[in-house]
Amino acid sequence: MKHLSVQHLLGIKYLNLQDIDLLFETANHFKEVINRPIKKVPSLRDITIANLFFENSTRTKLSFELAEKRLSADVINFSASQSSVKKGETLIDTVNNILSMKVDIVVMRHPNVGAGVFLSKHIDAKIINAGDGAHEHPTQALLDSYSIKENLGSVKGKKVVIVGDILHSRVALSNIYALQLQGAKVMVCGPTTLIPKHITSLGVLVETNLKKALQWCDVANVLRVQHERMDINYFPSIREYTQLFGINRELLDSLGKEIVIMHPGPINRGVEITSDVADSKQSIILNQVENGVAIRMAVIYLLAQQIKPNS
Ligand code: CP
């Protein structure tokens, strides 16, 4: 039985290529399982998982919960907005109270960078980072790479452009790490104000002309403008952003080749991508969502094997 090299999934930065291969092999198996008439396996019947969401989520929260239930784990859900966090309870106190209910794995989304790493040093449970501020979103990057591999046969050698608000995006950083580890070439494209100054030190290309970026790439992963993380205006208006960095049918048709369109969601339809593109055959957005369940099953299953050495 092969094992992950890490004890927690805190970021793609901590994984190696063998980990990604193992996660994808395991996800292939679970993808087959979730397409059977009976979509459930008894693998984690004695494991309890707490989903702690200190920030809003639709896809990630539902996808983790479904993955856990498909593996027959016991699941408890926590949402900060309805909790005693509002009464001033600290993160450690909140989590220790949950752990005293004998939880084995914690899935956490938190607005603060490094919240998962912090927790992993203070509590005795497996931690899965479901997004920490503008830092990492490792399961999103895994499902994105898995979807590229499924669609194009491999990630190695492919050219991927990440378009939009790179500065505030945990999806961008995790994707850069994951794609480069697998041998893809990565470019970022967006307004200069939304591209971190030192991004080239990560070995990525930078392009501010969207058409040139799309002509270069095999895959465009389009990001949402994250207004909730902006305390100042980074561009003059949404209209101008859309004119310069929005993906539309006319632009794609002018490329003279077909590229794969991805988006992690939630989508601002008509801002970073038009509906006809998001819903087109070129778009694999809903495949990404489907693959998210299989990838998260793989992550949870492989970490749980470290708790259950005899299984
Ligand atoms: N892609 C993603 O993380 O979406 P949610 O914020 O809805 O979980």
Residues whose N, C-alpha, C, O or C-beta is under 5 A from the ligand:
A	BS01	CP	N56 S57 T58 R59 T60 K61 P264 G265 P266
